[in-house]
Every structure is written in C-alpha cells, then in structure tokens.
Amino acid sequence: MPKNKTHSGMKKRVKVTGSGKLLTERAGKRHKFERKPSTLTRRLTGTTEVAEADVPRVKRLLGR
C-alpha cells in the first residue's frame, strides 16, 4: 500500500497539540470589519478546538 498524503490545505489551518487535540483559528475574522462590531471581532480572537463532530474528518485529512 502506498502512503497517504497529508492534505496541504488542512495542515496550514490546523495545529496538533502534544496531547493530540486539534486547534484552529475562529471563523469570521478576515474581512468586512466595517459592518461587524468590535466586540465580535475581539471575541473571535485566538484559537479554539475543532468541533467534536469534525475531528475524525480532520484527522483523516492530516493522515493521523
């Protein structure tokens, strides 16, 4: 069997911690800030864990 390739788009978006958790940036903080309140953009700062339902799909794309 050949080796599976890591999905290069997913490896740019997700960080795997030492314990195996998947961290990613929050969505909605790239553009159109004029219509978004600053309280929202402040709340979207930082990283969050990948949703539990998406973990198997993301792990498969990362080759884990």
MOPAC internal coordinates of N, CA, C and O (Angstrom, degrees):
PM7 1SCF
backbone

  N    0.0000 0     0.00 0     0.00 0    0    0    0
  C    1.4580 1     0.00 0     0.00 0    1    0    0
  C    1.5226 1   109.98 1     0.00 0    2    1    0
  O    1.2310 1   120.08 1   -45.44 1    3    2    1
  N    1.3427 1   117.46 1   134.56 1    3    2    1
  C    1.4581 1   119.28 1   175.20 1    5    3    2
  C    1.5197 1   111.00 1   -74.68 1    6    5    3
  O    1.2310 1   121.16 1   -21.01 1    7    6    5
  N    1.3033 1   115.39 1   158.99 1    7    6    5
  C    1.4609 1   120.12 1   177.66 1    9    7    6
  C    1.5226 1   109.96 1   -71.83 1   10    9    7
  O    1.2310 1   120.83 1   -30.33 1   11   10    9
  N    1.3486 1   116.02 1   149.67 1   11   10    9
  C    1.4627 1   120.59 1   174.89 1   13   11   10
  C    1.5133 1   109.34 1   -83.71 1   14   13   11
  O    1.2310 1   120.94 1   -39.32 1   15   14   13
  N    1.3232 1   115.80 1   140.68 1   15   14   13
  C    1.4575 1   119.76 1   178.19 1   17   15   14
  C    1.5173 1   110.33 1   -88.01 1   18   17   15
  O    1.2310 1   120.82 1   -37.46 1   19   18   17
  N    1.3284 1   116.04 1   142.54 1   19   18   17
  C    1.4576 1   121.70 1   175.57 1   21   19   18
  C    1.5239 1   108.89 1   -71.36 1   22   21   19
  O    1.2310 1   120.40 1   -41.64 1   23   22   21
  N    1.3182 1   116.83 1   138.36 1   23   22   21
  C    1.4597 1   121.67 1   177.35 1   25   23   22
  C    1.5337 1   107.58 1   -71.34 1   26   25   23
  O    1.2310 1   120.43 1   -66.66 1   27   26   25
  N    1.3367 1   116.78 1   113.34 1   27   26   25
  C    1.4690 1   120.39 1  -170.80 1   29   27   26
  C    1.5245 1   111.93 1   -67.39 1   30   29   27
  O    1.2310 1   119.67 1   151.89 1   31   30   29
  N    1.3370 1   118.24 1   -28.11 1   31   30   29
  C    1.4599 1   120.03 1   176.59 1   33   31   30
  C    1.5103 1   111.99 1   -70.65 1   34   33   31
  O    1.2310 1   120.33 1   145.05 1   35   34   33
  N    1.3304 1   116.97 1   -34.95 1   35   34   33
  C    1.4565 1   120.48 1  -178.85 1   37   35   34
  C    1.5199 1   111.63 1   -75.05 1   38   37   35
  O    1.2310 1   120.08 1   144.70 1   39   38   37
  N    1.3335 1   117.46 1   -35.30 1   39   38   37
  C    1.4588 1   118.52 1  -179.11 1   41   39   38
  C    1.5297 1   111.69 1   -69.92 1   42   41   39
  O    1.2310 1   120.12 1   159.22 1   43   42   41
  N    1.3387 1   117.38 1   -20.78 1   43   42   41
  C    1.4593 1   120.60 1   175.38 1   45   43   42
  C    1.5248 1   112.31 1   -79.13 1   46   45   43
  O    1.2310 1   120.20 1   158.73 1   47   46   45
  N    1.3350 1   117.21 1   -21.27 1   47   46   45
  C    1.4652 1   121.45 1  -173.64 1   49   47   46
  C    1.5161 1   114.42 1  -102.12 1   50   49   47
  O    1.2310 1   119.90 1   158.58 1   51   50   49
  N    1.3351 1   117.79 1   -21.42 1   51   50   49
  C    1.4623 1   121.52 1  -172.07 1   53   51   50
  C    1.5148 1   109.85 1  -122.28 1   54   53   51
  O    1.2310 1   121.10 1   -41.94 1   55   54   53
  N    1.3488 1   115.51 1   138.06 1   55   54   53
  C    1.4561 1   121.76 1   175.21 1   57   55   54
  C    1.5209 1   107.92 1  -113.53 1   58   57   55
  O    1.2310 1   120.27 1   -46.62 1   59   58   57
  N    1.3381 1   117.09 1   133.38 1   59   58   57
  C    1.4519 1   121.97 1   179.10 1   61   59   58
  C    1.5175 1   108.04 1   -99.91 1   62   61   59
  O    1.2310 1   120.30 1   -54.68 1   63   62   61
  N    1.3346 1   117.03 1   125.32 1   63   62   61
  C    1.4581 1   121.11 1  -179.76 1   65   63   62
  C    1.5186 1   109.78 1   -79.72 1   66   65   63
  O    1.2310 1   120.78 1    -5.53 1   67   66   65
  N    1.3049 1   116.11 1   174.47 1   67   66   65
  C    1.4542 1   120.78 1   179.59 1   69   67   66
  C    1.5101 1   113.01 1   -64.26 1   70   69   67
  O    1.2310 1   120.26 1   148.46 1   71   70   69
  N    1.3290 1   117.11 1   -31.54 1   71   70   69
  C    1.4670 1   120.69 1   179.39 1   73   71   70
  C    1.5218 1   112.32 1   -85.79 1   74   73   71
  O    1.2310 1   119.83 1   177.72 1   75   74   73
  N    1.3365 1   117.94 1    -2.28 1   75   74   73
  C    1.4607 1   121.02 1   176.32 1   77   75   74
  C    1.5089 1   114.96 1    99.00 1   78   77   75
  O    1.2310 1   119.71 1  -177.53 1   79   78   77
  N    1.3339 1   118.17 1     2.47 1   79   78   77
  C    1.4561 1   119.94 1   177.83 1   81   79   78
  C    1.5284 1   109.86 1   -73.88 1   82   81   79
  O    1.2310 1   120.69 1   -25.40 1   83   82   81
  N    1.3297 1   116.29 1   154.60 1   83   82   81
  C    1.4649 1   122.33 1  -179.16 1   85   83   82
  C    1.5151 1   109.01 1  -109.20 1   86   85   83
  O    1.2310 1   120.21 1   -60.00 1   87   86   85
  N    1.3341 1   117.20 1   120.00 1   87   86   85
  C    1.4553 1   122.51 1  -179.83 1   89   87   86
  C    1.5220 1   109.46 1  -110.08 1   90   89   87
  O    1.2310 1   120.91 1   -37.04 1   91   90   89
  N    1.3327 1   115.86 1   142.96 1   91   90   89
  C    1.4546 1   121.27 1   178.35 1   93   91   90
  C    1.5221 1   109.05 1  -147.85 1   94   93   91
  O    1.2310 1   120.83 1   -17.88 1   95   94   93
  N    1.3318 1   116.02 1   162.12 1   95   94   93
  C    1.4551 1   120.62 1   176.56 1   97   95   94
  C    1.5221 1   109.59 1   -74.52 1   98   97   95
  O    1.2310 1   120.13 1   -23.85 1   99   98   97
  N    1.3235 1   117.35 1   156.15 1   99   98   97
  C    1.4550 1   121.37 1   177.51 1  101   99   98
  C    1.5291 1   109.89 1   -77.49 1  102  101   99
  O    1.2310 1   121.07 1   -30.64 1  103  102  101
  N    1.3217 1   115.56 1   149.36 1  103  102  101
  C    1.4602 1   121.28 1  -179.41 1  105  103  102
  C    1.5221 1   110.42 1   -80.04 1  106  105  103
  O    1.2310 1   120.55 1   -25.95 1  107  106  105
  N    1.3290 1   116.56 1   154.05 1  107  106  105
  C    1.4547 1   121.88 1   172.05 1  109  107  106
  C    1.5117 1   115.06 1    93.41 1  110  109  107
  O    1.2310 1   119.31 1  -159.60 1  111  110  109
  N    1.3192 1   118.92 1    20.40 1  111  110  109
  C    1.4627 1   119.92 1  -176.93 1  113  111  110
  C    1.5288 1   110.81 1  -126.36 1  114  113  111
  O    1.2310 1   120.04 1  -138.25 1  115  114  113
  N    1.3238 1   117.53 1    41.75 1  115  114  113
  C    1.4605 1   121.24 1  -178.30 1  117  115  114
  C    1.5245 1   113.68 1  -114.83 1  118  117  115
  O    1.2310 1   120.16 1   140.99 1  119  118  117
  N    1.3219 1   117.30 1   -39.01 1  119  118  117
  C    1.4622 1   119.29 1  -174.12 1  121  119  118
  C    1.5126 1   109.74 1  -154.51 1  122  121  119
  O    1.2310 1   120.93 1    -2.86 1  123  122  121
  N    1.3499 1   115.82 1   177.14 1  123  122  121
  C    1.4698 1   124.14 1  -179.79 1  125  123  122
  C    1.5326 1   112.08 1    59.81 1  126  125  123
  O    1.2310 1   120.58 1  -133.31 1  127  126  125
  N    1.3312 1   116.50 1    46.69 1  127  126  125
  C    1.4606 1   119.92 1  -179.61 1  129  127  126
  C    1.5262 1   112.22 1   -76.29 1  130  129  127
  O    1.2310 1   119.85 1   160.94 1  131  130  129
  N    1.3282 1   117.88 1   -19.06 1  131  130  129
  C    1.4592 1   119.44 1  -177.70 1  133  131  130
  C    1.5262 1   111.56 1   -65.39 1  134  133  131
  O    1.2310 1   120.09 1   151.43 1  135  134  133
  N    1.3219 1   117.43 1   -28.57 1  135  134  133
  C    1.4632 1   119.87 1  -179.06 1  137  135  134
  C    1.5224 1   113.03 1  -100.49 1  138  137  135
  O    1.2310 1   119.73 1   178.40 1  139  138  137
  N    1.3217 1   118.12 1    -1.60 1  139  138  137
  C    1.4613 1   120.83 1   178.62 1  141  139  138
  C    1.5196 1   109.78 1  -102.97 1  142  141  139
  O    1.2310 1   119.68 1   -42.79 1  143  142  141
  N    1.3258 1   118.21 1   137.21 1  143  142  141
  C    1.4598 1   119.56 1   177.49 1  145  143  142
  C    1.5252 1   110.87 1   -68.85 1  146  145  143
  O    1.2310 1   121.14 1   -31.49 1  147  146  145
  N    1.3310 1   115.42 1   148.51 1  147  146  145
  C    1.4587 1   119.57 1  -178.86 1  149  147  146
  C    1.5205 1   111.39 1   -65.70 1  150  149  147
  O    1.2310 1   120.06 1   154.96 1  151  150  149
  N    1.3450 1   117.49 1   -25.04 1  151  150  149
  C    1.4609 1   118.74 1   175.78 1  153  151  150
  C    1.5237 1   110.78 1   -64.52 1  154  153  151
  O    1.2310 1   120.21 1   144.15 1  155  154  153
  N    1.3287 1   117.21 1   -35.85 1  155  154  153
  C    1.4621 1   120.89 1   178.23 1  157  155  154
  C    1.5203 1   111.01 1   -68.22 1  158  157  155
  O    1.2310 1   120.59 1   132.87 1  159  158  157
  N    1.3420 1   116.47 1   -47.13 1  159  158  157
  C    1.4576 1   118.75 1  -177.80 1  161  159  158
  C    1.5248 1   111.15 1   -67.03 1  162  161  159
  O    1.2310 1   120.03 1   150.19 1  163  162  161
  N    1.3324 1   117.55 1   -29.81 1  163  162  161
  C    1.4588 1   120.10 1   175.09 1  165  163  162
  C    1.5208 1   110.64 1   -68.23 1  166  165  163
  O    1.2310 1   120.82 1   140.34 1  167  166  165
  N    1.3239 1   116.04 1   -39.66 1  167  166  165
  C    1.4666 1   120.30 1  -179.36 1  169  167  166
  C    1.5265 1   111.70 1   -67.76 1  170  169  167
  O    1.2310 1   120.39 1   150.77 1  171  170  169
  N    1.3446 1   116.86 1   -29.23 1  171  170  169
  C    1.4579 1   120.73 1  -178.08 1  173  171  170
  C    1.5275 1   113.01 1   -82.24 1  174  173  171
  O    1.2310 1   119.69 1   178.35 1  175  174  173
  N    1.3304 1   118.20 1    -1.65 1  175  174  173
  C    1.4581 1   121.36 1  -179.85 1  177  175  174
  C    1.5227 1   110.12 1   -70.38 1  178  177  175
  O    1.2310 1   120.65 1   -34.62 1  179  178  177
  N    1.3199 1   116.37 1   145.38 1  179  178  177
  C    1.4498 1   121.18 1   173.51 1  181  179  178
  C    1.5148 1   112.88 1    97.75 1  182  181  179
  O    1.2310 1   121.40 1     5.58 1  183  182  181
  N    1.3250 1   114.94 1  -174.42 1  183  182  181
  C    1.4516 1   121.21 1  -176.46 1  185  183  182
  C    1.5216 1   110.11 1  -107.86 1  186  185  183
  O    1.2310 1   121.22 1   -18.45 1  187  186  185
  N    1.3269 1   115.27 1   161.55 1  187  186  185
  C    1.4580 1   122.19 1   177.44 1  189  187  186
  C    1.5183 1   108.29 1  -143.57 1  190  189  187
  O    1.2310 1   120.86 1   -18.00 1  191  190  189
  N    1.3225 1   115.96 1   162.00 1  191  190  189
  C    1.4605 1   119.82 1   177.15 1  193  191  190
  C    1.5226 1   109.70 1   -76.95 1  194  193  191
  O    1.2310 1   120.97 1   -30.12 1  195  194  193
  N    1.3258 1   115.75 1   149.88 1  195  194  193
  C    1.4602 1   121.10 1   176.03 1  197  195  194
  C    1.5202 1   108.07 1   -67.37 1  198  197  195
  O    1.2310 1   120.30 1   -37.94 1  199  198  197
  N    1.3377 1   117.04 1   142.06 1  199  198  197
  C    1.4579 1   121.75 1  -179.23 1  201  199  198
  C    1.5248 1   110.37 1   -58.37 1  202  201  199
  O    1.2310 1   120.96 1   -34.08 1  203  202  201
  N    1.3269 1   115.77 1   145.92 1  203  202  201
  C    1.4677 1   121.68 1  -174.98 1  205  203  202
  C    1.5294 1   111.83 1   -59.19 1  206  205  203
  O    1.2310 1   120.31 1   145.55 1  207  206  205
  N    1.3392 1   117.01 1   -34.45 1  207  206  205
  C    1.4632 1   120.21 1  -179.72 1  209  207  206
  C    1.5236 1   111.87 1   -70.66 1  210  209  207
  O    1.2310 1   119.69 1   155.33 1  211  210  209
  N    1.3396 1   118.20 1   -24.67 1  211  210  209
  C    1.4576 1   121.83 1  -177.09 1  213  211  210
  C    1.5255 1   113.11 1   -93.37 1  214  213  211
  O    1.2310 1   119.87 1   169.76 1  215  214  213
  N    1.3226 1   117.85 1   -10.24 1  215  214  213
  C    1.4720 1   120.78 1  -174.39 1  217  215  214
  C    1.5252 1   112.28 1   -59.55 1  218  217  215
  O    1.2310 1   118.24 1   133.21 1  219  218  217
  N    1.3473 1   120.96 1   -46.79 1  219  218  217
  C    1.4739 1   118.65 1  -179.52 1  221  219  218
  C    1.5233 1   113.18 1   -60.91 1  222  221  219
  O    1.2310 1   120.50 1   140.48 1  223  222  221
  N    1.3368 1   116.64 1   -39.52 1  223  222  221
  C    1.4721 1   119.90 1  -179.65 1  225  223  222
  C    1.5159 1   111.05 1   -66.40 1  226  225  223
  O    1.2310 1   120.18 1   136.77 1  227  226  225
  N    1.3289 1   117.27 1   -43.23 1  227  226  225
  C    1.4658 1   121.18 1  -178.60 1  229  227  226
  C    1.5260 1   109.75 1   -66.77 1  230  229  227
  O    1.2310 1   120.08 1   138.76 1  231  230  229
  N    1.3282 1   117.44 1   -41.24 1  231  230  229
  C    1.4626 1   120.46 1   179.26 1  233  231  230
  C    1.5253 1   111.29 1   -63.37 1  234  233  231
  O    1.2310 1   120.65 1   142.21 1  235  234  233
  N    1.3217 1   116.36 1   -37.79 1  235  234  233
  C    1.4562 1   119.00 1   178.26 1  237  235  234
  C    1.5251 1   110.93 1   -66.12 1  238  237  235
  O    1.2310 1   120.28 1   140.45 1  239  238  237
  N    1.3353 1   117.07 1   -39.55 1  239  238  237
  C    1.4584 1   120.18 1   178.15 1  241  239  238
  C    1.5199 1   111.97 1   -67.13 1  242  241  239
  O    1.2310 1   120.39 1   150.43 1  243  242  241
  N    1.3388 1   116.86 1   -29.57 1  243  242  241
  C    1.4552 1   121.19 1   179.21 1  245  243  242
  C    1.5199 1   111.82 1   -84.81 1  246  245  243
  O    1.2310 1   120.05 1   173.86 1  247  246  245
  N    1.3087 1   117.50 1    -6.14 1  247  246  245
  C    1.4525 1   120.58 1  -179.73 1  249  247  246
  C    1.5069 1   113.43 1    75.48 1  250  249  247
  O    1.2310 1   119.68 1  -146.96 1  251  250  249
  N    1.3366 1   118.21 1    33.04 1  251  250  249
  C    1.4653 1   122.09 1  -179.62 1  253  251  250
  C    1.5087 1   110.96 1  -112.93 1  254  253  251
  O    1.2310 1   120.10 1   180.00 1  255  254  253

